[in-house]
């Protein structure tokens, strides 16, 4: 995996709150069971069961990724959980605890699939972009003056406004929910998402892929974008 996108780090950032929540739920349950003045709080039992079920696939991926490619491990887990959602049902047992556990496993599968939606695709895109950047740098002429930047002859007002917002307003692309990317700004007007994506595709701007979309990727102008605004 390229250094520009550390899939291990991104996945561990997704898994960490799930593992912490499980540990906290288990601790609360254990503490309640040591207080003999009160009965067992069944709500704490359910919470511990649910948090444990949610943490299971994240912990399994982290463990298996020690000896296998993490992309293959995540893909395998997503395939298994998707199949589980198609075949698993609740209410099939005469034991209510078993029915509750089955419901929680379904909820845990849905949680994992939603949180990792598009993650592998984005990792592949970031890796390909890093390879292209490396190829351009390798093919660049050594020494001497850099090649002159060819500025487009016609730039629309909307395109110029998008470049100005990227330059001045602290534009960031962030995926607040799986599959739903949004534009955020630190100040000033917020440019349209499709326009930000378009100027990136044209090479007028770039996004910082050293961080994930879940954390937010800062968008900045390339030399070409700077030259366009200066023209």
VENGIZI-V959251 format. One record per residue. N is the residue number from 1. RES is the residue in three letters. PSI is psi in whole degrees, 0 to 359 (none if undefined). Layout:
# VENGIZI-V959251
N_RES_PSI + N_RES_PSI
This chain:
# VENGIZI-V959251
1_UNK_141 + 2_UNK_156 + 3_UNK_344 + 4_UNK_344 + 5_UNK_104 + 6_UNK_97 + 7_UNK_324 + 8_UNK_312 + 9_UNK_319 + 10_UNK_316 + 11_UNK_319 + 12_UNK_328 + 13_UNK_330 + 14_UNK_323 + 15_UNK_328 + 16_UNK_311 + 17_UNK_331 + 18_UNK_319 + 19_UNK_323 + 20_UNK_320 + 21_UNK_322 + 22_UNK_314 + 23_UNK_318 + 24_UNK_320 + 25_UNK_319 + 26_UNK_321 + 27_UNK_317 + 28_UNK_319 + 29_UNK_315 + 30_UNK_318 + 31_UNK_320 + 32_UNK_328 + 33_UNK_342 + 34_UNK_352 + 35_UNK_96 + 36_UNK_355 + 37_UNK_344 + 38_UNK_159 + 39_UNK_177 + 40_UNK_128 + 41_UNK_104 + 42_UNK_335 + 43_UNK_326 + 44_UNK_327 + 45_UNK_313 + 46_UNK_319 + 47_UNK_316 + 48_UNK_320 + 49_UNK_316 + 50_UNK_313 + 51_UNK_325 + 52_UNK_318 + 53_UNK_319 + 54_UNK_323 + 55_UNK_336 + 56_UNK_306 + 57_UNK_327 + 58_UNK_315 + 59_UNK_322 + 60_UNK_320 + 61_UNK_314 + 62_UNK_319 + 63_UNK_313 + 64_UNK_333 + 65_UNK_350 + 66_UNK_332 + 67_UNK_358 + 68_UNK_164 + 69_UNK_127 + 70_UNK_330 + 71_UNK_319 + 72_UNK_322 + 73_UNK_315 + 74_UNK_316 + 75_UNK_318 + 76_UNK_318 + 77_UNK_318 + 78_UNK_319 + 79_UNK_316 + 80_UNK_318 + 81_UNK_325 + 82_UNK_319 + 83_UNK_322 + 84_UNK_321 + 85_UNK_330 + 86_UNK_336 + 87_UNK_338 + 88_UNK_141 + 89_UNK_160 + 90_UNK_163 + 91_UNK_10 + 92_UNK_357 + 93_UNK_153 + 94_UNK_350 + 95_UNK_119 + 96_UNK_329 + 97_UNK_318 + 98_UNK_320 + 99_UNK_319 + 100_UNK_319 + 101_UNK_320 + 102_UNK_319 + 103_UNK_320 + 104_UNK_324 + 105_UNK_323 + 106_UNK_316 + 107_UNK_321 + 108_UNK_319 + 109_UNK_317 + 110_UNK_321 + 111_UNK_312 + 112_UNK_315 + 113_UNK_321 + 114_UNK_319 + 115_UNK_338 + 116_UNK_8 + 117_UNK_125 + 118_UNK_357 + 119_UNK_314 + 120_UNK_322 + 121_UNK_318 + 122_UNK_322 + 123_UNK_319 + 124_UNK_319 + 125_UNK_318 + 126_UNK_321 + 127_UNK_317 + 128_UNK_319 + 129_UNK_321 + 130_UNK_322 + 131_UNK_317 + 132_UNK_319 + 133_UNK_317 + 134_UNK_322 + 135_UNK_319 + 136_UNK_319 + 137_UNK_323 + 138_UNK_328 + 139_UNK_356 + 140_UNK_142 + 141_UNK_137 + 142_UNK_133 + 143_UNK_180 + 144_UNK_185 + 145_UNK_143 + 146_UNK_152 + 147_UNK_142 + 148_UNK_146 + 149_UNK_127 + 150_UNK_109 + 151_UNK_133 + 152_UNK_142 + 153_UNK_332 + 154_UNK_122 + 155_UNK_126 + 156_UNK_158 + 157_UNK_321 + 158_UNK_320 + 159_UNK_319 + 160_UNK_320 + 161_UNK_322 + 162_UNK_317 + 163_UNK_320 + 164_UNK_321 + 165_UNK_319 + 166_UNK_321 + 167_UNK_321 + 168_UNK_337 + 169_UNK_2 + 170_UNK_59 + 171_UNK_139 + 172_UNK_140 + 173_UNK_130 + 174_UNK_142 + 175_UNK_94 + 176_UNK_327 + 177_UNK_156 + 178_UNK_124 + 179_UNK_2 + 180_UNK_90 + 181_UNK_138 + 182_UNK_162 + 183_UNK_130 + 184_UNK_150 + 185_UNK_153 + 186_UNK_327 + 187_UNK_163 + 188_UNK_194 + 189_UNK_146 + 190_UNK_122 + 191_UNK_160 + 192_UNK_143 + 193_UNK_318 + 194_UNK_328 + 195_UNK_321 + 196_UNK_315 + 197_UNK_324 + 198_UNK_314 + 199_UNK_331 + 200_UNK_317 + 201_UNK_326 + 202_UNK_350 + 203_UNK_13 + 204_UNK_340 + 205_UNK_169 + 206_UNK_156 + 207_UNK_150 + 208_UNK_99 + 209_UNK_8 + 210_UNK_343 + 211_UNK_160 + 212_UNK_163 + 213_UNK_332 + 214_UNK_328 + 215_UNK_335 + 216_UNK_133 + 217_UNK_119 + 218_UNK_137 + 219_UNK_130 + 220_UNK_163 + 221_UNK_145 + 222_UNK_175 + 223_UNK_325 + 224_UNK_318 + 225_UNK_320 + 226_UNK_318 + 227_UNK_324 + 228_UNK_316 + 229_UNK_331 + 230_UNK_343 + 231_UNK_none
